[in-house]
């Protein structure tokens, strides 16, 4: 990408990956990007679990009813957690870190998908967060926000068309009602 705006237009959620492993140096850059994310009051309450084991990725794909299947084809996933006792803004802090990771993934020419875990459920009613926490041994004081799947793309998605952006959702100065 030549510039950040182009990166944003081309970053799309990828749910199909090749079998090719992600280069360890790329993994380091992706994690470094998360560790540079700002956090409320500098708490840096987030922590990340890198998962490359195929059996565990397949198991984690069962964390919720819909939209977790991308883990079963991804060679890599990063579970984004945060210590809920360290920051009342843990959700926001972890979200920024996850977003930074996804932007770094796109800059490397790889694909990613955000798999929401917090406030999601399995078909049997079990909270996805509990399922992931138990599978990975995550302590109770850590909230599990999401899982970012990462890999070499096995699908292409069209860039976002700037002409189709919903500018009517932007309010300047104060809220205006749509008529």
VENPE-V280340 format. One record per pair of residues at least 24 apart in sequence whose ideal C-beta (glycine too) atoms are under 6 Angstrom apart, sorted by the first residue. I is the first residue (numbers start at 1). J is the second residue. If there is no record, write none. Layout:
BEGIN
i=(I/I)
j=(J/J)
END
This chain:
BEGIN
i=(7/9/9/10/11/12/13/14/14/14/15/15/16/16/16/17/17/17/17/18/18/20/21/22/22/22/26/29/30/30/30/33/33/33/34/34/34/37/37/37/39/40/40/40/43/43/45/45/45/45/45/45/46/46/46/46/47/48/49/49/50/51/52/59/63/63/63/64/64/64/65/68/70/70/71/74/74/75/76/77/77/78/79/80/80/81/81/81/82/83/83/84/84/85/90/94/98/98/101/105/111/112/112/113/114/115/115/116/117/117/118)
j=(106/159/160/159/106/157/113/111/113/153/70/113/73/154/155/73/74/151/154/152/154/152/75/75/76/150/108/104/101/104/105/100/101/104/97/100/101/96/97/100/93/87/89/93/86/87/82/83/86/87/90/93/82/93/94/97/81/78/79/136/78/77/76/135/128/131/132/120/122/128/123/115/113/149/149/149/151/151/150/147/149/148/147/145/146/138/142/144/143/141/142/141/143/141/143/145/146/148/148/150/153/148/150/149/146/146/147/146/144/146/145)
END
